[in-house]
Amino acid sequence: MKKSRENFADRCYRALLRVLPYDFRMEFEGEMQEVFREQREDIKRSSGTASLFRMWWATILDIFRMAPREHWSVISQDARYAGRMMRKNVGFTFAAIVILGLGIGANTAIFSVVSSVLLKPLPYIDGDRLVILRQPETKLGTEDAFFSVQEIQDLRQQSSSLTNVVEYHNMTFTLFAKGIAHRVRTGVVSADFFEVFGVRPLLGRTFVAADENHAADPVLILSYEFWREAEGGDPNIIGKRYEMNDRTHVVIGVLPPIPQYPDENDVYMPTSSCPMRSDSSHMAPRDARMMNVFGRLKSDADLENSRAEIVTLSKQMHKDHPAAYPKNAGIATTVSLLRDDLTKNAKPLLLLLWGAAGFVLLISCANVANLIMARMSRRKHELMIRTAVGAGSGRLLRQLLTESFFLTVLACMLGLFFAYGSLELMKNFAGGLTPRAREIAIDFRVLGFAVFCATLTTFIFGSVAALQSRQDVASGLKEGGRTGSEGGSNWIRRFLITAQFAFSCVLLIGAGLMVRSFVQLMKVNPGFTPQRAIAVRTDYNGDKFATAEKRFAVATQIQQKLASIPGVDYAAVSSSFPLDRENLVGGRPIRFQVEGDFRPESELPPVTTARSATADYFKVLQIPLLSGRTFRDSDHATATPVVILNRAVAAKRFGTIDPVGKRITIDNGESWMTIIGVVGDVKEFGLGQETPYQIYRPMAQRPIPVSVLVRTGLDPDGMSEQIRRALREVMPEMAIVRIETMEQARANSVASPRMLANLFSLFAALALVIAIAGIGSMLALWVRQRVRETGIRMALGATPGNILSNVLQQGMTLVIVGLVLGLLCAMVVTRSLNSLLFQVKSTDLATYAFVSVILLVAAFFACCIPARRASRIDPQTALRCE
């Protein structure tokens, strides 16, 4: 039926037919329109308008009933054909699925972290209105000096933008359960702490105001994990009693299984139950700061209003109590959303890794598109036949997209399997960056992202391949079916290869910089000898050892007991040890004054850590003595107070003058300590951290027996049980938190940069392998397409060497262009790594040169295989085949 004969009814009917598959319409549309037109005319002549409407209604129903069936028929036909093609090309199918699966899997794994940490709201009621207050000392370089009880009370009474102001700090205590001492991480909180966070207990209740009364019975709330592990999930746990801090505590509630912020604790107690927090010496002074402060924004307040108000209140406190806010400390008060504060350290790194994974996916898509286009050239004859028998371009496009879709679905499944397998690895990695790592999971967001990757990938390489196939078929038909050169139609493949090498270059340089940074970090001298040294972190009941005499007595007993173990060369007790994972931030800086020196406090060097240690501490860790002496038994509690400086603080304050014999004070002259020695510097808080200004004091004069150190001539791994048994004999109620060798402590301190370097290297290796496979497959195709041309050239006198160099030139030209583009991009992109690098610049020439050589050499060998094959073509055989 010609369009000139169409009336309005014909056009409506033709529009209805659009819901049917394209192929079906191409075959039956004309006939169906003719039948419909005749039927309509008959009804118009023989029946009334009502019959005409009934005919239209029946026609519409028929078409919409027919459409799903016909579409399903076409789809199932395409699916069966796609399945046959995939089985027929097992190698191609396997390669495409693996390449795409790795790309999708890497992105899904990283996105599961990004989604859980950065995108998911806090797991609390209206968590976006929770804020955290901090009090940095800007001039001392302290990020947060915390808040005192007096400051919290002022904020609680005067703030109008926050519904509640609650406090939190955590400590470790020894809790006796079933006759066993447990070292429990304890959150000390205000009564309304859980109300502010919107947490409802799983069992029992949370704290109420009466629990904070000092005369009230001590109570505890258990975390879900402690309840399950220590009590086996006992449903009758409410009312159970524990001995803790020499007092009986009653369990009043159990928390639900939710992430705990800012720390994961075992139990919670109200402020009145904490021996230190409830002590008047900590409650009265305004500068006795030790608490974190949280709040919730009122419904009519926003973050900016709250910030302005808190700054005003802070200025007023500074004005009213100038002694508590020394100007040389630069104390300020800040307010930020808890959601942002928890992820501020993780955000840049996670986004960077996500970008690297995105590069891998782009390279994967480009390579698979290349593989499909290469396969299209082999299917040219098939496509020409299908076109000749009536298959339209839309039909061919749909068939190719169906094949791509099946490949991508399988790759997506492989990617999800990869992502699930790497979930624990991701959690461990993110755990060092943010407390939200516990929430990392494969959820619907991640599944949606994987589906998005699959859909995007299908569209990208399916469309590109279909476009290329149309050009192939068109040129093939013009050439009458002869296989010949594709001329300029290969530009898409060249572009993709060039892009692959550019992306790979950027990733390799990023990985190279991270690896070099890690190597530089491992070269750092920690200042002590970790080999054959063992560290033990303990926890004891502070109430039972409230006096200095008791603490020193137990420290002496522990040292003597450990020293008597066969194979132990030296043993020591100290307040901490280098690279202790629970002490990697240092303390609040203090300043010491030298006797006779009256310079302003702002010019005095800050001391970032003051450690108590027994006499053999320096022998255990083999810290070199530079001048003077170390501690002796004669440096007891009633003897002259003494102190040892590290080299950094001695050089900072005394320059080239030997400080031994001089006296210093850290309490404005209330007491003086004599410098008896100078020892070497130790990287206390991390190999990449600045060397702290450190002083050492004898355990007898400042007894804090928390850590135990042992040096042995035997295998350190075999000493753990003997040390544990010896400590139990001295103090049965002591909780042994952790036993590790100092080599393990050193390895743990660089776990985060090591993991980062490994992840970047993994992505870079994937990208390199994919890019090399891409250039090899493209040149193999190029050689196969030019068999006739190569045969003619060799028949005219070209030597195998000429052919070899020609193919190599084709491949290496693309590689060099991609390499140059990649180097230029890397100079811009790697600037974002500056904050993560240690003693390496983002423009490190050695890394750029090494990566360039690696890429060129790998690409050269990849090009050699197809080039060698081209040089061995027999001219007579090639011409006869064509």
KAGISUL-V262979 format. One record per helix or strand. SS is the DSSP state (H for helix, E for strand). FROM is the first residue (numbers start at 1). TO is the last residue. If there is no record, write none. Layout:
SS&FROM&TO ; SS&FROM&TO
This chain:
H&3&5 ; H&8&19 ; H&22&46 ; H&49&88 ; H&90&119 ; H&127&129 ; E&130&134 ; E&137&137 ; E&142&142 ; E&147&147 ; H&149&158 ; E&162&177 ; E&180&189 ; H&193&197 ; E&203&204 ; H&209&212 ; E&219&222 ; H&224&231 ; E&241&244 ; E&247&254 ; E&267&270 ; H&271&273 ; H&280&283 ; E&291&297 ; H&303&320 ; H&322&324 ; E&331&331 ; E&334&337 ; H&338&343 ; H&347&378 ; H&380&388 ; H&393&421 ; H&423&431 ; H&435&439 ; H&444&478 ; H&487&522 ; E&533&539 ; H&548&563 ; E&568&574 ; E&590&591 ; E&593&594 ; H&601&603 ; E&606&607 ; E&609&613 ; H&617&621 ; E&625&628 ; E&642&646 ; H&647&654 ; E&663&665 ; E&673&679 ; E&694&698 ; E&707&712 ; H&716&718 ; H&720&730 ; E&735&741 ; H&742&749 ; H&751&785 ; H&787&795 ; H&800&836 ; H&845&871 ; H&875&881
